Amino acid sequence: MSAPERLKWTPELVERFWNGVAGTRLNDLSFSRLGGKAFVTAIEHLLPRHGTILDFGAGDGDLVGYLLEKGFRVAAFEPAGARRAALERRYEGQPGFLGVVGETERRRFDVVLLVEVIEHILDEQLQAALERVTGLVRAGGLLIVSTPNNEDLELSMAYCPASNVLFHRWQHVRSMTPDSLAAMLLPFGVKERVTHLMEYQNHLFLPYDPLWGGANPPVELPEFLASLRNNVPTRFGNESHILFVGERL
């Protein structure tokens, strides 16, 4: 048998992949479902209580839901049609939900979240996508990016025996480091404020959250969480993810 070919992702295949995933239990393995509450706890000190937040690449909307639980005002952008429609149905009419924005959205948001998205964007779409994302952040606002840290893409390949094709099981097309991420965003007018290397495990974060951790969270924060909230570059856990906070110039 010949060596397997590498799948060449196209915009059509990407949409088909994520629309297909949306109808399966693979959703239970999504980042936001597994680590979304930890992520919100890690960044909550950066979010404006009365401002506006956009989750860019919102998927099924779990992260949007967590932010709404916290009382924030949140909009969502999602390119995959099936997921976009599900988002609208899920949160329509809920207090604080600012709607699902489209490609022609002209509002500027105080904070834009790009959470586990940048590793999925195809090379031929990257320039336009970053122009779009950064253009939705108001001057002086924040772009908060989370992405795997220096991921070995080869270790997450899946093999399809029906077509003799290899593909990344979560459709990742690039691996980022803190330096490469900051360098990628600077030409789009986003300057690094702080970068952390961390893991998003609920058991590390939620005991210190008054909403999700119980009625009497510990008064004293662990060192890693105190550093995060003081915007001091922090490394902890298995350092599997980059958390980048940048300011729109």
SVG drawing of the C-alpha trace seen along z (x, -y; Angstrom):
<svg xmlns="http://www.w3.org/2000/svg" viewBox="-36 -54 46 56">
<polyline fill="none" stroke="black" stroke-width="0.4" points="0.0,0.0 1.3,-3.5 2.2,-6.0 -0.8,-8.0 -1.4,-11.4 -1.8,-14.6 -5.3,-16.1 -5.2,-19.5 -7.7,-21.5 -9.9,-23.9 -12.6,-26.3 -15.3,-23.9 -13.7,-20.9 -13.2,-23.0 -16.9,-24.0 -17.9,-20.4 -15.7,-19.1 -17.0,-21.5 -20.7,-21.1 -20.2,-17.4 -18.6,-17.6 -21.5,-19.7 -23.8,-16.7 -21.7,-14.3 -20.4,-13.7 -17.0,-15.1 -18.5,-18.4 -18.0,-17.1 -14.2,-17.3 -14.3,-20.9 -11.9,-23.3 -14.7,-25.5 -16.6,-22.6 -13.6,-21.1 -11.7,-24.2 -13.9,-27.2 -14.7,-28.0 -11.0,-27.9 -10.3,-30.2 -13.0,-32.7 -11.6,-32.6 -8.1,-33.3 -9.2,-36.4 -12.1,-37.8 -10.1,-40.6 -9.5,-41.9 -13.1,-42.0 -15.2,-45.2 -18.2,-44.7 -20.3,-47.2 -18.4,-47.0 -18.8,-44.7 -17.1,-41.4 -16.9,-39.5 -16.1,-35.8 -14.7,-35.3 -15.0,-31.7 -17.5,-30.9 -18.2,-27.3 -21.3,-26.0 -21.3,-28.9 -20.2,-27.3 -17.8,-30.1 -20.5,-32.7 -22.7,-30.9 -20.1,-31.1 -19.6,-34.8 -23.4,-35.4 -23.5,-33.5 -21.0,-36.0 -23.1,-38.9 -21.1,-40.1 -22.4,-41.5 -21.3,-39.2 -21.6,-38.9 -20.5,-35.9 -19.0,-35.3 -19.0,-31.8 -18.3,-31.0 -19.7,-27.5 -23.3,-27.7 -24.8,-24.9 -23.0,-26.1 -24.0,-29.8 -27.7,-28.8 -27.5,-26.8 -25.9,-29.8 -28.7,-32.0 -31.3,-29.6 -29.4,-28.9 -29.0,-32.4 -31.7,-34.5 -33.4,-36.8 -31.0,-36.0 -29.9,-39.0 -26.5,-40.3 -26.5,-38.5 -25.6,-41.0 -26.3,-38.6 -24.4,-36.7 -22.5,-39.1 -22.0,-38.8 -19.1,-39.4 -20.2,-43.0 -20.2,-43.9 -19.0,-47.4 -19.2,-47.7 -16.0,-47.8 -15.7,-45.8 -13.9,-46.5 -12.5,-43.0 -12.3,-40.4 -11.6,-36.8 -9.8,-34.5 -9.9,-31.3 -8.4,-28.2 -9.1,-29.6 -5.9,-30.9 -4.4,-27.3 -7.4,-26.5 -7.2,-29.3 -6.0,-28.3 -2.8,-30.1 -4.6,-31.6 -7.3,-33.1 -5.0,-34.2 -4.3,-37.8 -8.0,-38.6 -9.0,-36.9 -6.5,-38.8 -7.5,-42.1 -11.1,-41.2 -10.4,-40.2 -8.2,-43.2 -10.6,-45.6 -13.3,-44.6 -11.3,-45.7 -11.7,-49.4 -8.5,-51.5 -7.2,-50.8 -9.2,-47.6 -7.9,-44.1 -7.4,-41.1 -7.1,-38.0 -5.8,-34.9 -5.5,-31.4 -3.8,-28.7 -1.8,-25.5 1.8,-26.2 4.4,-24.8 2.1,-21.9 3.7,-18.9 1.1,-18.6 2.3,-15.2 1.3,-13.6 -2.4,-14.6 -2.8,-13.2 -5.6,-10.8 -5.5,-8.2 -8.5,-7.5 -8.1,-3.9 -11.0,-4.4 -9.1,-7.2 -5.5,-6.5 -5.3,-10.1 -3.7,-11.7 -5.3,-14.8 -5.1,-16.6 -7.9,-15.3 -8.9,-18.8 -8.1,-20.5 -5.1,-22.4 -2.9,-23.8 -0.2,-25.7 1.8,-25.6 2.5,-28.8 5.0,-29.9 4.7,-33.0 7.2,-34.9 5.7,-33.9 2.2,-34.8 3.3,-38.3 5.2,-38.8 2.2,-37.7 -0.2,-40.2 2.0,-43.3 1.7,-44.2 -2.1,-44.3 -1.9,-46.9 -1.9,-44.7 0.9,-45.1 1.6,-42.4 0.7,-43.4 1.5,-40.1 1.8,-36.4 1.3,-33.4 2.1,-29.7 -0.5,-27.6 -3.0,-24.8 -6.8,-25.2 -7.9,-22.7 -11.1,-23.5 -9.8,-22.0 -6.9,-24.5 -9.2,-27.6 -12.7,-27.0 -12.2,-26.6 -11.3,-30.3 -14.3,-31.4 -17.3,-32.7 -19.8,-31.6 -18.5,-28.2 -16.4,-27.2 -18.9,-27.2 -20.2,-29.7 -16.9,-30.2 -13.9,-30.3 -10.5,-30.5 -9.4,-34.1 -5.8,-33.6 -5.1,-33.0 -2.4,-30.6 0.7,-32.2 -0.2,-31.4 -3.6,-33.0 -2.4,-36.0 0.3,-36.5 -2.4,-36.2 -4.6,-38.8 -1.6,-41.2 -0.7,-40.7 2.7,-39.3 4.0,-36.8 3.1,-33.4 4.1,-29.8 2.4,-26.9 1.1,-23.4 2.1,-21.7 2.3,-25.0 0.2,-23.4 -1.4,-26.7 -0.4,-30.3 -2.6,-33.0 -1.7,-36.3 -3.2,-39.6 -2.6,-42.4 -3.7,-46.0 -5.1,-47.5 -3.1,-50.5"/>
</svg>
